[in-house]
Amino acid sequence: MWDSEEKEYLYLKEVKYNEEHSLFTVVNMELTRTENVDRWDVEKVQADINLNDDTLYTRTDEDYIDKYEEVLGDSMDALEDYYKH
């Protein structure tokens, strides 16, 4: 649902993930070399990369550490309250 006053969608949750993928692909490169120079310059790199659930290796919520520390702190507080009574 669109909130016309706030100019944003209601109930829309934005989550960012860090993902690692594992795949095999062919990479085509065009290199140039100037005479009398032992250096190659990369002119063009082309690769067909298709990332999907088949290539997904790991996915971690970007805020995982912050959420973990918050939960850990809450559990420590609960334990402290438990042992005080």
C-alpha positions as CSV (number, residue, x, y, z in Angstrom):
1,M,0.0,0.0,0.0
2,W,1.3,3.5,-0.9
3,D,1.2,6.2,1.8
4,S,0.7,9.4,-0.1
5,E,1.5,11.6,2.9
6,E,4.9,9.9,3.7
7,K,5.6,9.1,0.0
8,E,6.6,5.5,0.8
9,Y,5.1,2.0,0.7
10,L,3.7,0.7,3.9
11,Y,4.9,-2.7,5.3
12,L,7.8,-2.7,2.9
13,K,10.9,-4.2,4.6
14,E,14.2,-3.6,3.0
15,V,16.9,-6.2,3.8
16,K,20.4,-6.2,2.5
17,Y,22.4,-9.4,2.1
18,N,26.0,-10.2,1.5
19,E,26.2,-13.1,-0.9
20,E,29.0,-15.4,-2.1
21,H,28.5,-17.4,-5.2
22,S,30.5,-20.3,-6.7
23,L,30.4,-20.8,-10.4
24,F,32.4,-21.8,-13.5
25,T,32.4,-19.4,-16.4
26,V,34.3,-18.6,-19.6
27,V,36.1,-15.2,-19.5
28,N,37.3,-13.6,-22.8
29,M,40.0,-10.9,-22.5
30,E,41.5,-8.7,-25.1
31,L,45.1,-7.6,-24.2
32,T,47.5,-5.2,-25.9
33,R,51.2,-5.0,-25.5
34,T,53.4,-2.1,-26.5
35,E,56.7,-3.1,-28.1
36,N,59.7,-3.1,-25.9
37,V,57.5,-3.1,-22.8
38,D,57.1,-6.1,-20.5
39,R,53.5,-5.1,-19.7
40,W,50.1,-6.1,-21.0
41,D,47.2,-3.7,-20.9
42,V,43.7,-5.1,-20.5
43,E,41.4,-3.7,-23.2
44,K,38.2,-5.7,-22.8
45,V,36.9,-8.3,-20.5
46,Q,33.7,-10.3,-21.3
47,A,32.0,-13.0,-19.2
48,D,28.6,-14.5,-19.1
49,I,27.7,-14.6,-15.4
50,N,24.3,-15.8,-14.2
51,L,23.9,-15.7,-10.4
52,N,21.0,-17.6,-8.9
53,D,20.1,-20.2,-6.2
54,D,22.2,-22.8,-8.0
55,T,25.3,-20.7,-7.7
56,L,24.6,-19.4,-4.2
57,Y,27.2,-20.5,-1.7
58,T,26.4,-18.3,1.4
59,R,24.0,-15.5,2.2
60,T,24.3,-13.4,5.3
61,D,22.1,-10.5,6.5
62,E,24.2,-7.4,6.3
63,D,23.1,-6.4,9.8
64,Y,23.7,-9.9,11.2
65,I,26.5,-8.8,13.7
66,D,24.4,-5.9,15.1
67,K,21.4,-8.2,15.5
68,Y,23.5,-11.0,17.0
69,E,25.0,-8.6,19.6
70,E,21.6,-7.2,20.4
71,V,20.1,-10.7,21.0
72,L,23.2,-11.7,23.0
73,G,22.9,-8.6,25.2
74,D,19.2,-9.3,25.8
75,S,19.9,-12.9,26.8
76,M,22.7,-11.7,29.2
77,D,20.2,-9.2,30.7
78,A,17.7,-12.0,31.2
79,L,20.2,-14.2,32.8
80,E,21.3,-11.4,35.2
81,D,17.7,-10.7,36.1
82,Y,17.1,-14.5,36.7
83,Y,20.0,-14.9,39.0
84,K,19.2,-11.7,41.0
85,H,15.8,-13.2,42.1
